[in-house]
Amino acid sequence: MSELSKSEYHILLYLYEFNQTLTKHELLERMPSLNENTTAAVIRKLLNKGYLEVGEIKFSQNVLARAYRPSIPFIEFIKDEYGEVALKKLINHAISSLKTKQQTEYFSNLIIERKNLIKKNC
């Protein structure tokens, strides 16, 4: 995949953060600092570069609109963008920064949930 501009990177990260399909209008409602015209152009560029896909068609302001989602999982995006070594360092840093039993249990529960989901899908 090709390099991203600052605007492309920000909008893609917003879509990963919200973790659901969003129309352009919904994205603008949640992120009022975005410019409508710039957002439309950036979404088009991200579609052309293969970072976004149309996840569904849904009603937005009484009309049918495309709802977008990232086309690759976040972890793959990070690997592609920064490399696997940087990803491993990030994960190791996250684990080493856990200070309380509650934080460790929360992180452990996330891993267990993911393992169960993988088992269920295999």
DSSP file (Angstrom, degrees, kcal/mol; ACC not computed):
  #  RESIDUE AA STRUCTURE BP1 BP2  ACC     N-H-->O    O-->H-N    N-H-->O    O-->H-N    TCO  KAPPA ALPHA  PHI   PSI    X-CA   Y-CA   Z-CA
    1    1 A M              0   0    0      0, 0.0     2,-0.1     0, 0.0    49,-0.1   0.000 360.0 360.0 360.0 158.0    0.0    0.0    0.0
    2    2 A S        -     0   0    0     47,-0.3    47,-0.0     1,-0.1     2,-0.0  -0.343 360.0 -81.5 -90.4 169.4    1.1    3.5   -0.6
    3    3 A E        -     0   0    0     -2,-0.1     2,-0.3     1,-0.1    -1,-0.1  -0.302  44.5-130.6 -68.3 151.8    2.1    6.3    1.8
    4    4 A L        -     0   0    0      4,-0.0     2,-0.1     1,-0.0    -1,-0.1  -0.798   8.3-128.8-106.7 145.2   -0.6    8.3    3.5
    5    5 A S     >  -     0   0    0     -2,-0.3     4,-2.6     1,-0.1     5,-0.2  -0.363  37.9-100.7 -76.2 169.1   -1.0   12.0    3.8
    6    6 A K  H  > S+     0   0    0      1,-0.2     4,-2.3     2,-0.2     5,-0.2   0.911 124.5  48.0 -58.7 -44.3   -1.6   13.5    7.3
    7    7 A S  H  > S+     0   0    0      2,-0.2     4,-2.4     1,-0.2     5,-0.2   0.903 111.8  49.5 -65.0 -42.1   -5.3   13.9    6.5
    8    8 A E  H  > S+     0   0    0      1,-0.2     4,-2.4     2,-0.2    -2,-0.2   0.923 111.3  49.8 -62.8 -43.8   -5.6   10.3    5.2
    9    9 A Y  H  X S+     0   0    0     -4,-2.6     4,-2.4     1,-0.2    -2,-0.2   0.923 111.5  48.5 -61.0 -46.2   -3.9    9.0    8.2
   10   10 A H  H  X S+     0   0    0     -4,-2.3     4,-2.3     2,-0.2    -2,-0.2   0.926 112.8  46.3 -63.3 -46.2   -6.1   10.9   10.7
   11   11 A I  H  X S+     0   0    0     -4,-2.4     4,-2.1     1,-0.2    -1,-0.2   0.904 112.4  50.8 -66.5 -39.7   -9.4    9.8    9.0
   12   12 A L  H  X S+     0   0    0     -4,-2.4     4,-2.1    -5,-0.2    -1,-0.2   0.918 110.5  49.4 -63.0 -42.2   -8.3    6.2    8.8
   13   13 A L  H  X S+     0   0    0     -4,-2.4     4,-2.7     2,-0.2    -2,-0.2   0.878 107.8  54.5 -64.8 -37.1   -7.4    6.3   12.5
   14   14 A Y  H  X S+     0   0    0     -4,-2.3     4,-2.6     2,-0.2     5,-0.2   0.927 108.3  49.2 -60.0 -43.7  -10.8    7.8   13.3
   15   15 A L  H  X>S+     0   0    0     -4,-2.1     4,-1.3     1,-0.2     5,-0.6   0.884 112.2  47.5 -65.9 -37.7  -12.5    4.9   11.5
   16   16 A Y  H  <5S+     0   0    0     -4,-2.1    -1,-0.2     2,-0.2    -2,-0.2   0.917 111.9  51.7 -65.0 -41.8  -10.3    2.4   13.4
   17   17 A E  H  <5S+     0   0    0     -4,-2.7    -2,-0.2     1,-0.2    -1,-0.2   0.905 110.1  46.3 -63.1 -43.7  -11.1    4.1   16.6
   18   18 A F  H  <5S-     0   0    0     -4,-2.6    -1,-0.2    -5,-0.1    -2,-0.2   0.756  92.5-155.3 -74.0 -23.4  -14.9    4.1   16.1
   19   19 A N  T  <5 +     0   0    0     -4,-1.3     2,-0.3    -5,-0.2    -3,-0.1   0.830  57.5  82.9  55.0  40.9  -14.7    0.4   15.1
   20   20 A Q  S   <S-     0   0    0     -5,-0.6     2,-0.2    48,-0.1    -1,-0.1  -0.971  90.2 -81.6-159.7 162.6  -17.9    0.4   13.0
   21   21 A T        -     0   0    0     -2,-0.3     2,-0.4    46,-0.1    48,-0.2  -0.510  50.9-173.5 -70.3 138.8  -19.0    1.4    9.5
   22   22 A L  B     -A   68   0A   0     46,-2.0    46,-3.2    -2,-0.2    33,-0.1  -0.994  20.5-135.0-136.1 140.2  -19.6    5.1    9.2
   23   23 A T     >  -     0   0    0     -2,-0.4     4,-2.4    44,-0.3     5,-0.2  -0.424  37.6-104.8 -79.2 167.0  -21.0    7.3    6.5
   24   24 A K  H  > S+     0   0    0     42,-0.5     4,-2.4     1,-0.2     5,-0.2   0.921 123.8  51.6 -58.1 -43.3  -19.2   10.5    5.7
   25   25 A H  H  > S+     0   0    0      1,-0.2     4,-2.2     2,-0.2    -1,-0.2   0.909 109.0  49.3 -62.6 -43.0  -21.9   12.4    7.5
   26   26 A E  H  > S+     0   0    0      1,-0.2     4,-2.1     2,-0.2    -1,-0.2   0.898 110.5  51.0 -63.9 -39.6  -21.6   10.3   10.6
   27   27 A L  H  X S+     0   0    0     -4,-2.4     4,-2.0     1,-0.2    -1,-0.2   0.916 110.4  49.0 -62.6 -42.9  -17.9   10.8   10.6
   28   28 A L  H  < S+     0   0    0     -4,-2.4    -2,-0.2     1,-0.2    -1,-0.2   0.854 109.1  53.2 -66.2 -34.7  -18.3   14.5   10.4
   29   29 A E  H  < S+     0   0    0     -4,-2.2    -1,-0.2     1,-0.2    -2,-0.2   0.907 114.2  41.5 -64.9 -41.2  -20.9   14.5   13.2
   30   30 A R  H  < S+     0   0    0     -4,-2.1    -2,-0.2     1,-0.3    -1,-0.2   0.773 124.8  36.5 -78.0 -26.4  -18.5   12.6   15.5
   31   31 A M    ><  +     0   0    0     -4,-2.0     3,-2.3    -5,-0.2    -1,-0.3  -0.669  66.4 172.8-126.2  75.1  -15.5   14.7   14.4
   32   32 A P  T 3  S+     0   0    0      0, 0.0    -1,-0.1     0, 0.0    -4,-0.1   0.662  72.4  71.8 -62.4 -15.1  -16.8   18.3   13.9
   33   33 A S  T 3  S+     0   0    0     -3,-0.1     2,-0.2     2,-0.1    -5,-0.1   0.665  79.7  96.9 -74.0 -13.6  -13.2   19.6   13.4
   34   34 A L  S <  S-     0   0    0     -3,-2.3     2,-0.4    -6,-0.2     3,-0.1  -0.503  77.8-124.8 -77.0 144.2  -13.1   17.8   10.0
   35   35 A N     >  -     0   0    0     -2,-0.2     4,-2.7     1,-0.1     5,-0.2  -0.742  14.4-136.6 -86.5 134.3  -13.9   19.8    6.8
   36   36 A E  H  > S+     0   0    0     -2,-0.4     4,-2.1     1,-0.2     5,-0.2   0.915 101.4  43.9 -60.2 -47.3  -16.7   18.3    4.8
   37   37 A N  H  > S+     0   0    0      2,-0.2     4,-2.1     1,-0.2    -1,-0.2   0.913 115.4  47.8 -67.2 -42.4  -15.0   18.7    1.4
   38   38 A T  H  > S+     0   0    0      1,-0.2     4,-2.8     2,-0.2     5,-0.2   0.912 110.6  52.6 -63.6 -42.2  -11.6   17.5    2.6
   39   39 A T  H  X S+     0   0    0     -4,-2.7     4,-2.6     1,-0.2     5,-0.2   0.912 108.6  49.9 -61.3 -43.4  -13.2   14.5    4.2
   40   40 A A  H  X S+     0   0    0     -4,-2.1     4,-1.9     1,-0.2    -1,-0.2   0.919 113.4  46.1 -61.0 -43.9  -15.0   13.5    1.0
   41   41 A A  H  X S+     0   0    0     -4,-2.1     4,-2.1     2,-0.2    -2,-0.2   0.899 113.2  49.2 -66.1 -40.9  -11.7   13.8   -1.0
   42   42 A V  H  X S+     0   0    0     -4,-2.8     4,-2.8     2,-0.2     5,-0.2   0.907 109.1  51.8 -67.4 -41.8   -9.7   11.9    1.6
   43   43 A I  H  X S+     0   0    0     -4,-2.6     4,-2.2     1,-0.2    -1,-0.2   0.922 109.8  50.7 -59.5 -43.3  -12.3    9.1    1.8
   44   44 A R  H  X S+     0   0    0     -4,-1.9     4,-2.3    -5,-0.2    -1,-0.2   0.913 111.4  47.8 -60.4 -43.5  -12.1    8.8   -2.0
   45   45 A K  H  X S+     0   0    0     -4,-2.1     4,-2.2     2,-0.2    -2,-0.2   0.906 110.5  51.0 -65.1 -41.9   -8.3    8.6   -1.9
   46   46 A L  H  X>S+     0   0    0     -4,-2.8     5,-2.0     2,-0.2     6,-1.4   0.866 110.1  50.5 -65.1 -35.4   -8.3    6.0    0.8
   47   47 A L  H ><5S+     0   0    0     -4,-2.2     3,-0.9    -5,-0.2    -2,-0.2   0.939 111.4  47.9 -63.5 -47.0  -10.8    3.9   -1.2
   48   48 A N  H 3<5S+     0   0    0     -4,-2.3    -2,-0.2     1,-0.2    -1,-0.2   0.831 111.4  50.3 -64.2 -33.5   -8.5    4.2   -4.3
   49   49 A K  H 3<5S-     0   0    0     -4,-2.2   -47,-0.3    -5,-0.1    -1,-0.2   0.578 115.8-114.8 -82.6  -9.3   -5.4    3.2   -2.3
   50   50 A G  T <<5S+     0   0    0     -3,-0.9    -3,-0.2    -4,-0.6    -2,-0.1   0.568  86.2 113.0  90.1   8.8   -7.2    0.2   -0.8
   51   51 A Y  S   <S+     0   0    0     -5,-2.0    20,-2.9    -6,-0.2    21,-0.5   0.774  76.9  40.3 -83.3 -27.0   -7.3    1.3    2.8
   52   52 A L  E     -B   70   0A   0     -6,-1.4     2,-0.3    18,-0.3    -2,-0.2  -0.829  62.4-173.8-119.0 157.9  -11.1    1.6    2.9
   53   53 A E  E     -B   69   0A   0     16,-2.4    16,-2.1    -2,-0.3     2,-0.7  -0.962  38.5 -98.1-141.6 160.8  -14.0   -0.3    1.6
   54   54 A V  E     -B   68   0A   0     -2,-0.3    14,-0.3    14,-0.2     3,-0.1  -0.727  36.8-176.3 -80.3 115.7  -17.7    0.2    1.5
   55   55 A G  E     -     0   0A   0     12,-2.7     2,-0.3    -2,-0.7    13,-0.2   0.826  60.3 -26.4 -83.5 -34.2  -19.0   -1.9    4.4
   56   56 A E  E     -B   67   0A   0     11,-1.4    11,-3.1   -34,-0.1     2,-0.5  -0.977  55.4-112.3-167.8 167.6  -22.7   -1.3    3.8
   57   57 A I  E     +B   66   0A   0     -2,-0.3     2,-0.3     9,-0.2     9,-0.2  -0.968  46.6 160.5-110.7 127.3  -25.2    1.0    2.4
   58   58 A K  E     -B   65   0A   0      7,-2.6     7,-2.9    -2,-0.5     2,-0.3  -0.934  43.5 -83.8-144.2 167.4  -27.5    2.7    4.9
   59   59 A F  E     +B   64   0A   0     -2,-0.3     2,-0.3     5,-0.2     5,-0.2  -0.537  42.0 172.2 -74.5 134.3  -29.8    5.6    5.4
   60   60 A S  E >  S-B   63   0A   0      3,-3.1     3,-1.0    -2,-0.3     6,-0.0  -0.930  74.2 -13.5-143.0 116.3  -28.1    8.9    6.3
   61   61 A Q  T 3  S-     0   0    0     -2,-0.3     3,-0.1     1,-0.2    -1,-0.0   0.920 129.0 -54.1  54.7  47.2  -30.2   12.1    6.4
   62   62 A N  T 3  S+     0   0    0      1,-0.2     2,-0.3     0, 0.0    -1,-0.2   0.606 122.6  91.4  66.5  15.5  -33.1   10.3    4.6
   63   63 A V  E <  S- B   0  60A   0     -3,-1.0    -3,-3.1    -5,-0.1     2,-0.3  -0.946  84.3-100.2-132.0 157.4  -30.9    9.2    1.7
   64   64 A L  E     + B   0  59A   0     -2,-0.3     2,-0.3    -5,-0.2    -5,-0.2  -0.602  47.7 177.1 -75.1 136.0  -28.9    6.0    1.0
   65   65 A A  E     - B   0  58A   0     -7,-2.9    -7,-2.6    -2,-0.3     2,-0.3  -0.975  32.8-105.6-140.3 152.3  -25.2    6.5    1.7
   66   66 A R  E     - B   0  57A   0     -2,-0.3     2,-0.5    -9,-0.2   -42,-0.5  -0.596  27.9-151.6 -75.9 135.5  -22.1    4.4    1.7
   67   67 A A  E     - B   0  56A   0    -11,-3.1   -12,-2.7    -2,-0.3   -11,-1.4  -0.951  17.3-149.8-108.9 128.7  -20.8    3.5    5.1
   68   68 A Y  E     +AB  22  54A   0    -46,-3.2   -46,-2.0    -2,-0.5   -14,-0.2  -0.624  19.2 174.7-103.2 154.2  -17.0    2.9    5.1
   69   69 A R  E     - B   0  53A   0    -16,-2.1   -16,-2.4    -2,-0.2   -48,-0.1  -0.977  43.0 -87.1-147.9 156.4  -14.7    0.7    7.1
   70   70 A P  E     - B   0  52A   0      0, 0.0   -18,-0.3     0, 0.0   -19,-0.1  -0.381  30.9-142.9 -62.4 144.4  -11.0    0.0    7.0
   71   71 A S  S    S+     0   0    0    -20,-2.9   -19,-0.2   -21,-0.1   -20,-0.1   0.615  81.3  45.3 -88.3 -12.6  -10.2   -2.9    4.6
   72   72 A I  S    S-     0   0    0    -21,-0.5     5,-0.1     2,-0.0    -1,-0.0  -0.953  95.8 -95.2-128.3 151.0   -7.4   -4.4    6.7
   73   73 A P     >  -     0   0    0      0, 0.0     4,-2.1     0, 0.0     3,-0.5  -0.255  37.3-114.6 -60.2 151.7   -7.3   -5.1   10.5
   74   74 A F  H  > S+     0   0    0      1,-0.2     4,-2.7     2,-0.2     5,-0.2   0.879 115.3  55.8 -56.3 -42.1   -5.6   -2.4   12.6
   75   75 A I  H  > S+     0   0    0      1,-0.2     4,-2.2     2,-0.2    -1,-0.2   0.876 108.3  48.1 -61.8 -37.5   -2.7   -4.7   13.6
   76   76 A E  H  > S+     0   0    0     -3,-0.5     4,-2.8     2,-0.2    -1,-0.2   0.878 109.9  53.0 -69.3 -37.9   -1.9   -5.3    9.9
   77   77 A F  H  X S+     0   0    0     -4,-2.1     4,-2.7     2,-0.2    -2,-0.2   0.938 110.5  46.8 -60.6 -46.8   -2.1   -1.6    9.2
   78   78 A I  H  X>S+     0   0    0     -4,-2.7     4,-3.0     2,-0.2     5,-0.6   0.915 112.8  49.9 -62.6 -43.1    0.4   -0.9   12.0
   79   79 A K  H  X5S+     0   0    0     -4,-2.2     4,-1.9    -5,-0.2    -2,-0.2   0.931 114.6  44.1 -60.3 -45.9    2.7   -3.7   10.7
   80   80 A D  H  <5S+     0   0    0     -4,-2.8    -2,-0.2     1,-0.2    -1,-0.2   0.887 119.1  43.3 -65.3 -39.0    2.5   -2.3    7.2
   81   81 A E  H  <5S+     0   0    0     -4,-2.7    -2,-0.2    -5,-0.2    -1,-0.2   0.889 134.4  12.0 -76.6 -40.5    3.0    1.2    8.3
   82   82 A Y  H  <5S-     0   0    0     -4,-3.0     4,-0.4    -5,-0.2    -3,-0.2   0.570 106.0-109.2-118.1 -13.8    5.7    0.8   10.9
   83   83 A G     X< -     0   0    0     -4,-1.9     4,-1.7    -5,-0.6    -1,-0.1  -0.013  30.9 -84.6  96.3 155.6    7.1   -2.7   10.5
   84   84 A E  H  > S+     0   0    0      1,-0.2     4,-2.5     2,-0.2     5,-0.2   0.843 123.7  57.9 -67.4 -34.9    6.8   -5.8   12.6
   85   85 A V  H  > S+     0   0    0      1,-0.2     4,-2.2     2,-0.2    -1,-0.2   0.927 107.4  47.4 -62.3 -44.7    9.7   -4.9   14.9
   86   86 A A  H  > S+     0   0    0     -4,-0.4     4,-2.4     1,-0.2    -1,-0.2   0.881 110.5  53.1 -63.9 -37.7    8.1   -1.6   15.9
   87   87 A L  H  X S+     0   0    0     -4,-1.7     4,-2.4     2,-0.2    -2,-0.2   0.924 108.8  48.7 -63.7 -44.0    4.8   -3.5   16.5
   88   88 A K  H  X S+     0   0    0     -4,-2.5     4,-2.7     1,-0.2    -2,-0.2   0.905 111.3  50.3 -62.4 -41.0    6.6   -6.0   18.8
   89   89 A K  H  X S+     0   0    0     -4,-2.2     4,-2.5     2,-0.2    -1,-0.2   0.904 109.9  50.9 -62.6 -41.1    8.2   -3.1   20.7
   90   90 A L  H  X S+     0   0    0     -4,-2.4     4,-2.4     2,-0.2    -2,-0.2   0.922 112.1  46.1 -62.4 -44.9    4.9   -1.4   21.1
   91   91 A I  H  X S+     0   0    0     -4,-2.4     4,-2.5     2,-0.2    -2,-0.2   0.924 113.0  49.5 -65.1 -44.6    3.3   -4.5   22.5
   92   92 A N  H  X S+     0   0    0     -4,-2.7     4,-2.6     1,-0.2    -2,-0.2   0.899 111.6  49.5 -61.2 -40.2    6.2   -5.1   24.9
   93   93 A H  H  X S+     0   0    0     -4,-2.5     4,-1.4     2,-0.2    -2,-0.2   0.919 110.0  50.8 -64.0 -43.1    6.0   -1.5   26.0
   94   94 A A  H  < S+     0   0    0     -4,-2.4     4,-0.3     1,-0.2    -2,-0.2   0.917 113.2  45.6 -60.9 -43.3    2.2   -1.9   26.6
   95   95 A I  H >< S+     0   0    0     -4,-2.5     3,-1.4     1,-0.2    -2,-0.2   0.925 112.6  49.3 -67.0 -44.1    2.8   -5.0   28.7
   96   96 A S  H 3< S+     0   0    0     -4,-2.6    -1,-0.2     1,-0.3    -2,-0.2   0.708 104.0  61.4 -70.3 -17.9    5.6   -3.6   30.7
   97   97 A S  T 3< S+     0   0    0     -4,-1.4     2,-0.4    -3,-0.2    -1,-0.3   0.531  74.0 113.3 -85.7  -5.1    3.6   -0.4   31.5
   98   98 A L    <   +     0   0    0     -3,-1.4     3,-0.0    -4,-0.3    -3,-0.0  -0.543  37.2 169.8 -68.6 124.4    0.9   -2.4   33.3
   99   99 A K        +     0   0    0     -2,-0.4     2,-0.3     1,-0.0    -1,-0.2   0.688  49.8  51.1-112.1 -25.7    1.2   -1.4   36.9
  100  100 A T  S  > S-     0   0    0      1,-0.1     4,-2.1     0, 0.0     5,-0.2  -0.764  77.3-118.7-118.8 162.1   -1.8   -2.8   38.7
  101  101 A K  H  > S+     0   0    0     -2,-0.3     4,-2.7     1,-0.2     5,-0.2   0.882 115.6  55.0 -61.5 -38.7   -3.5   -6.2   39.1
  102  102 A Q  H  > S+     0   0    0      2,-0.2     4,-2.4     1,-0.2    -1,-0.2   0.905 107.5  48.5 -63.6 -42.3   -6.7   -4.7   37.5
  103  103 A Q  H  > S+     0   0    0      2,-0.2     4,-2.4     1,-0.2    -1,-0.2   0.919 113.0  48.0 -63.2 -43.2   -4.8   -3.5   34.4
  104  104 A T  H  X S+     0   0    0     -4,-2.1     4,-2.6     1,-0.2    -2,-0.2   0.910 112.3  48.7 -64.8 -42.7   -3.1   -6.9   34.0
  105  105 A E  H  X S+     0   0    0     -4,-2.7     4,-2.7     2,-0.2    -1,-0.2   0.898 110.5  51.6 -64.4 -40.1   -6.4   -8.8   34.4
  106  106 A Y  H  X S+     0   0    0     -4,-2.4     4,-1.9     2,-0.2    -2,-0.2   0.945 112.9  44.5 -60.7 -48.5   -8.0   -6.5   31.9
  107  107 A F  H  X S+     0   0    0     -4,-2.4     4,-1.8     1,-0.2    -2,-0.2   0.906 113.7  50.8 -62.4 -43.1   -5.3   -7.1   29.3
  108  108 A S  H  X S+     0   0    0     -4,-2.6     4,-2.4     1,-0.2    -1,-0.2   0.893 108.4  52.2 -62.7 -41.0   -5.3  -10.8   30.1
  109  109 A N  H  X S+     0   0    0     -4,-2.7     4,-2.7     1,-0.2    -1,-0.2   0.874 106.3  54.0 -64.6 -37.1   -9.1  -10.9   29.6
  110  110 A L  H  X S+     0   0    0     -4,-1.9     4,-2.1     2,-0.2    -1,-0.2   0.914 109.9  47.5 -61.5 -42.1   -8.7   -9.2   26.2
  111  111 A I  H  X S+     0   0    0     -4,-1.8     4,-2.5     2,-0.2    -2,-0.2   0.917 111.9  49.5 -65.6 -43.2   -6.3  -11.9   25.1
  112  112 A I  H  X S+     0   0    0     -4,-2.4     4,-2.5     2,-0.2    -2,-0.2   0.919 110.4  50.7 -62.4 -44.2   -8.5  -14.7   26.4
  113  113 A E  H  X S+     0   0    0     -4,-2.7     4,-2.2     1,-0.2    -1,-0.2   0.912 111.7  48.0 -59.2 -42.8  -11.5  -13.3   24.5
  114  114 A R  H  X S+     0   0    0     -4,-2.1     4,-2.4     2,-0.2    -2,-0.2   0.907 110.4  51.0 -66.4 -41.6   -9.5  -13.1   21.3
  115  115 A K  H  X S+     0   0    0     -4,-2.5     4,-2.5     1,-0.2    -2,-0.2   0.914 110.9  49.2 -61.0 -42.8   -8.3  -16.6   21.7
  116  116 A N  H  X S+     0   0    0     -4,-2.5     4,-2.3     1,-0.2    -1,-0.2   0.892 110.3  50.6 -64.2 -39.6  -11.8  -17.9   22.2
  117  117 A L  H  X S+     0   0    0     -4,-2.2     4,-1.8     2,-0.2    -1,-0.2   0.901 110.7  49.0 -64.4 -41.3  -13.0  -15.9   19.1
  118  118 A I  H  X S+     0   0    0     -4,-2.4     4,-1.0     2,-0.2    -2,-0.2   0.921 111.3  49.6 -64.7 -43.8  -10.2  -17.5   17.1
  119  119 A K  H >< S+     0   0    0     -4,-2.5     3,-0.6     1,-0.2    -2,-0.2   0.910 110.3  51.3 -59.7 -42.4  -11.1  -21.0   18.3
  120  120 A K  H 3< S+     0   0    0     -4,-2.3    -1,-0.2     1,-0.2    -2,-0.2   0.852 110.8  47.8 -65.1 -35.1  -14.7  -20.4   17.5
  121  121 A N  H 3<        0   0    0     -4,-1.8    -1,-0.2     1,-0.2    -2,-0.2   0.592 360.0 360.0 -83.8 -11.3  -13.9  -19.3   13.9
  122  122 A C    <<        0   0    0     -4,-1.0    -1,-0.2    -3,-0.6    -2,-0.2   0.476 360.0 360.0 -84.3 360.0  -11.6  -22.2   13.1
